[in-house]
Amino acid sequence: MSTLHKIQRSFQITIPADVRKKARLNVGDLVDFEVTEDGILIKPQETIDRSQAWFWSEQWQAEEKKVQEDIKKGRVKRVDNADELFKELNRK
């Protein structure tokens, strides 16, 4: 899909409604502009509260992936309370 639009005063461009819907863009959303060999790439962005940024670090996400694999393969044990947890930990 391609549409031609004119750059307006203050270098503003209106994003066509069908593009906004497909990209799930709303008023107030943040976007990143990247100049590429082929043109300009506009990427929607999310902000993360600084206190939650650790969760999105590469290291944390890599460990999350390992845990999800363990869960998927049944390499986990469920306990009902802290006493059972400590007994299980002390067995190893």
C-alpha positions in Angstrom: 0.0 0.0 0.0 1.4 3.4 -1.0 -0.1 6.8 -0.8 1.3 10.2 -1.7 1.1 13.1 0.8 2.3 16.6 0.9 4.5 18.0 3.7 2.6 20.8 5.3 3.7 23.9 7.2 6.1 23.1 10.1 7.0 19.9 8.2 3.8 18.1 9.4 2.4 15.1 7.6 -1.0 13.5 8.2 -0.8 9.7 8.6 -3.6 8.1 6.6 -6.4 6.5 8.7 -5.8 3.0 7.3 -2.1 3.2 8.2 -2.9 4.5 11.7 -5.3 1.6 12.2 -2.9 -1.1 11.0 0.0 0.4 13.1 -2.4 0.9 16.1 -1.4 4.5 16.4 -3.2 6.9 18.7 -3.0 10.6 19.5 -0.1 11.1 21.9 1.8 8.0 21.0 5.6 8.2 20.6 7.3 7.3 17.4 10.9 6.9 16.4 12.2 8.1 13.0 15.1 6.2 11.4 16.6 7.3 8.1 17.4 4.2 6.0 18.8 3.6 2.6 15.3 3.2 1.2 13.7 6.2 3.0 12.3 7.0 6.5 11.1 4.3 8.8 8.6 5.4 11.5 8.4 3.0 14.5 5.9 3.2 17.3 7.6 3.3 20.7 6.6 2.5 24.3 8.0 4.0 27.4 9.0 1.9 30.3 9.1 3.2 33.9 12.7 3.3 35.0 11.8 1.1 38.0 10.7 -1.6 35.6 13.5 -1.3 33.1 15.4 -4.3 34.6 12.7 -6.7 33.3 13.4 -5.7 29.7 17.2 -6.0 29.9 18.8 -8.5 27.5 20.1 -10.6 30.4 16.7 -10.8 32.2 14.9 -11.7 29.0 17.4 -14.4 28.2 16.8 -15.9 31.7 13.0 -15.6 31.3 13.3 -17.6 28.0 15.2 -20.4 29.9 12.6 -20.5 32.6 9.8 -20.7 30.1 11.6 -23.6 28.4 11.9 -25.4 31.8 8.2 -24.9 32.5 7.3 -26.1 29.0 9.4 -29.3 29.5 8.1 -30.0 33.0 11.4 -29.3 34.7 9.7 -27.5 37.6 8.1 -28.5 40.9 5.2 -26.8 42.5 4.9 -26.4 46.3 2.0 -25.2 48.4 3.8 -23.2 51.0 7.2 -21.8 52.1 7.9 -24.8 54.4 7.6 -27.2 51.4 9.8 -24.9 49.4 12.6 -24.9 51.9 12.4 -28.6 52.4 12.7 -29.0 48.6 15.6 -26.6 48.4 17.5 -28.3 51.3 17.1 -31.8 49.6 19.4 -30.7 46.8 
